Amino acid sequence: MITVNLTQLRMLEGWLEKEPLSHRKVAFPFYNATGTENSSVVYFELEPGHSLGTHTDSAEEIILILQGNAELSLGEEVGQLIKNEMAIIPIMIPHNVRNIGIGTLKVIGFFSSSNVESTFLEPVMPLNQKIAGAPPIPTDHPLTWNEIANKIIPS
């Protein structure tokens, strides 16, 4: 059984260089490198005023707001989501999530693929590349997210 405690995840930090309010903490607790076959999960946190940055995903996504108030831009639509609300983000539709609340926004995204690539309009730092998402870690056996995060950013 593969399980994850969200409070014990090692979070990766990222931002968009030209967008000062785009700092985020991200983890991919479930995807192909952790042992999934047909789905993946992203967990992210945004501080007040910060956003992910506009991007597209290579798989359909369902987001669930765990804590806080979010503004979701989806194509030409803009709406708000609060704790316990969900939204569907179709494959390859440009979207952005922004924290419009006063506390940390915590969101979980469920993808219909075990490997997801997110393509941003601006390069994601510190990687300095527009394509981000579930880290492509070669492995011959499933790893935990924290093991993967330690390979990316050693302690």
N, C-alpha and C positions, 0 to 999 in steps of 0.2 A: 504494500500500500504506500502510495506517495502522498504525503501530507505536508502542509506548510502553515506556519504561524506567521501572519503578516507582521507582527510586532518584532519578529526576530530576523527579518530579511535584511541583508546588507544592500543598501540602496546605492545606486550609481547616480552621480550628479551630472547634469548637463544643462546647456543653455544655448541660445542662438546669439552669436557675437553682436549682431546689429540690433538685437531686441533686448534691452536691459531688463525688462520684466518678463523674461522667459526662463528663469531658473526653475529646474524641476529635479525631483528625486524619483528614480525609476527602478523597478525590478521586474524580471520575467520569471516568476516562480514555476510556471509550467510551460514547456515547449519541447521541441524534439530532443534537445540535449539533456532535458531532465526526465525524459521517458514517455512523453505523450506521442500519440500516433496521428490524431486527427483534430487536435485543438491546442490552443495556447491561452495564457493569461498574462496580462500586464497589470502591474499595480503601480500607481504613481501618486505623488503628493505635490501640491502647488501651494505656495504661500500667498497671502492676499495680494491681489493685483497681478499676479504672474499667470502666464499661459504656456501651453505646450509649444505653440507655433503652428501655423497652418501646414498640414501634411496630408498625404494619402496613405492608405494601408493596402497591402496586397491581399487582404482577406476581409470579409465582413466582420464587424465588431459590434458587440453589445456592451455599452458602458453602464455601470451601476455606481451611483454616488453613495459612498459609505459615510462621508462626513463633509459638511459644508454646503456652500451654494456655488453653482457653476453656471457659466454662460457657455452654451454649445453653439458654435457656428458650423453649419452643415450646408455646403454649397452656398446658395443665396439666402438660406434660412438662418435665423438666430433665435434661440430660445433659452429658457432657464430651467435648470434642474436642481432639486434639493435632495437632501438625505433620503435614501430609499427609493429614488426615482431612477428609471433606466431609459436608454435611448438606443436605437439601432443606427449604426453608421454603415451604409452600403460600401461595398468594395470600391476603391479608387475614387471616392468622392472627397474633395478637399474639405477638411474640418479642423477645428481648433477647440480646445477647452481652456477656459479662463476662470480663475478664482475671483468671484465677485463678492465673497463673504469677508468676514472679519477674522476668521480662524483658518487653519490649514485645511485645504481641500484634499480629501482622500478618495481616489477613484480606482475601481477595478474594471478592466476591459477583458472581455471574453472573445476570442477569435475562433473562426471556423477552420483554421489551419494550424498545423504544429510548427510552422515556420512562417514568420511574418516580417516583411520589410516595410518600413515606413519611410516615405520620401518627403523631405521637408523642402520648403522654398529656399531656405538659407541653411548653410552648413551647421550641424550640431557640434558644439564644442564640448569637451576637449578633443573629440575625434576629428573635427574639421572635415566632416563629410556630410552630404545631404541625405544619404541613405543610412538609416539607423534601424532599430527594432531588435528582435531577439538575436543575441550575439551568436555568430556562426562559430561555435566551439566544436572542433572534431573530437569525438569520443567513441570508444568501443563499448561503453556502458553508461547508463544514466548517471548524471551528477546532480547534486543538489544545487539550487540557485546560489547559495553562499559559496560553494566550491567554485562555481563558474565566476562569480564576482571576484573572488580571490585571485583567479587566473588573469582577469582583466586588469584589476588594480590590486597588486599585492599589498598586504598589510605593512 
